[in-house]
Amino acid sequence: MNDARVSQLSVYPIKSTAGIHLNHAFVEEHGLAFDRRFVVCQPDGKQITARTHPKLAQVHAALTQTGLQLRAENMPNLAIQYAEFYSHYKEIMIWKDTVQAQHCSESYDQWFSRYLGEKCHLVFFGEHSSRLVKQRESQVAFADGYPLLLLSEASLEDLNLRSTTKHSMEQFRPNLVVKNTEAFAEDGWKRFKIGEVEFEVQNPCSRCVFTTLDQRTGEFDANKEPLSTLAKYRQGEDGNLYFGQNVVALNSGNISLYDPVEVLETRTPERYPENVNKRSQTSPDKQQWQQGEALELRCLAVKQETHDVKTFIFEAPEQTLSEYLPGQYIGFEFEVDGKPLRRNYTLSSSPTRPQRLAITVKRVLNGQVSNWLHDTLKPGMSLKAHAPDGDFHVKQSSNAKLLLLSAGSGITPMLSMMRYLSDLNIDRDIVFLHSAHSENDLIAEQELALLSQSFSHCSIRYTLTQQAPENWQGYQGRLNRGMLMDVTDLEQRAVYVCGPQTFMQSAKEQLLALGLHEDDYYEESFGHHPTTSSETKALNILFDSWDTYLQGNNQQNLLEQAEQAGLNLPYSCRGGFCGSCKVKLQSGEVEVLEDSGLTDDEKQQGYILSCSCIPKEDVCITQD
């Protein structure tokens, strides 16, 4: 911490265009000199950013004594001269702020209009422009909300140890990058000094879809990285994803590359739920299994658990790291009767044995895949699988006391959790209650009895819903209030539930009625990411709250189509994580690409995220 130094100084002269790295910078009220003093806007004054126009990120600028020199692919170089600017100002919108900006030149407008393929203007934050920082009397130019963004190299390294994709600093567009710190040390800074300038941290920076843009190719990441990983360990209570700190300068002055960073005052950093592991740094010869990447897993063994349940044990490729969290699932690709199918199965194996992956599958009446697995899959055969994923795992809570509730094959994540905790000698106070039809349907009964001895306080309990022998010592019947009241310290436990939907719904209702806090309740649910149809179809979209009817399509999300019609729907991250673009689907059907930004109640009420839903038929959308 005492050796923290500046490792990068960057400015972005035109909002959303490529950055310039500096050795020295002058800091003023608006941030670093030359930073985001220009913005491209539509004729009506609405800002244009790379969130919707990714080609902007491929415009490169160089500072000159009289202005800027611009270059972009398939475009002539453009010299921007301050002396050529028009004297008149025009009203533009930067998010919700109305700003009087100086119109630069018609010739510059033509260059950007040709490059972006639509009419637009280049404007400058001139002498008569004014825009206040949120909740402060100081000024900010065309940056999103604050003049400066701070990020540490260690924080980026931490992200890269968790993400399935390697990320670069340019994706996050910081002004100040520091090195020789712990990961996220900047979260705890309040005031710090670099060179001649004292800075004050305002709040964490919420991240948007811009971070998923490969600024060299102009393509957004198909897996929404890094947002997908940030959502697992840097998501605030408001749903926003935070990475980096917004900063203001308290005075003007010079700063330089490699200047020491002196922390003058600290603060209590924000805390975020952590739902993703760091990868090990001890296996440089092994590559992490990338999210969405299909690998061949070879079946090593098949174990008969009960008359209709089998465990299938797979081996990961030797040079692949298959790290996961206990309770997560894995996606498999199948071909059954000539039809491609994909199914998610919870891993019943433990992450402590990373080269062996196991799923425990119950044969389902008329189930295409479960019957194929039981009847066809044999040791030596291989299946394509996708990297483990999911937010249901034992690390969701740090509670020392756990209650595990499962029914039928819903026992699989609990097996993974029990094996994991036992292998690592993590002593938890555990009550495990499993529901099965009959004694013959109990899965891994002997192993669970053995595992329970690894803990100082562990009670394994069963209830049989159909047939119970005369000497049966456990519960009988479906999960009920009496069984839950037998659990000591119920209100102090983290409760994990997996089973049929009716079982989970009943468990939740009874637990909350008995005083369990909803924040301590976790249930398993698989993510689903459909793909857009390749056949384009015209359809009708009614944005009822905006009194707008338009002919749309089944290729673009609702937010994009609304914006093209001139509507200003609310949004922030554009990745489906923050919930800012929440609207209500009154009629019709949409394809949901991401809905992490919605609560379960909101989903049941018909709310969707306009940035992550594509209409499949005629739809009607309202604001509430």
Protein Blocks (a to p, Z undefined) as FASTA:
>chain_A
ZZgccfbdcddfbghiacdddfbdcddfklpehiakbccddfkopacdfklmmmlmmpcc
dddfklccdddehiacddddfklpcfbdcdddehjaccddddfbfklmmmmmmmnopacd
dddddfkbccddehiabdcdkbfkbmbdcddfklmmmmmmmmmbdcdfklnopabdcehi
aehklmmpcbdcehjbccddfbdcdddfklmpcfknopacfklpaklmmmmmmccfkopa
cedjddddfbdcdddehiacddfbdcdddddddfbdcddfklmmbccddehiacddddfb
dcdfblmbccddddddfkbccdddehiacdddddeehiacddddddfbdfklmmbccddd
dddehilklmmmmmmmcghiacdddddedjbdfklpccfbdcdddehjllmmmmmmmmmm
mmnopacddddddddfblmlpghklmmmmmmmmpfbdcdddddfkbccfklcbdedjddf
klmmmpghklmpccdddddfklmmmmmmmmmmnopafklpccddddddddddfbdcdddd
ddfknopacdddfkbcfklmmmmnopacddfkonopnommgccdfbdcdddfbfklpcfk
lmmnopacfklcccfbdcdddfZZ
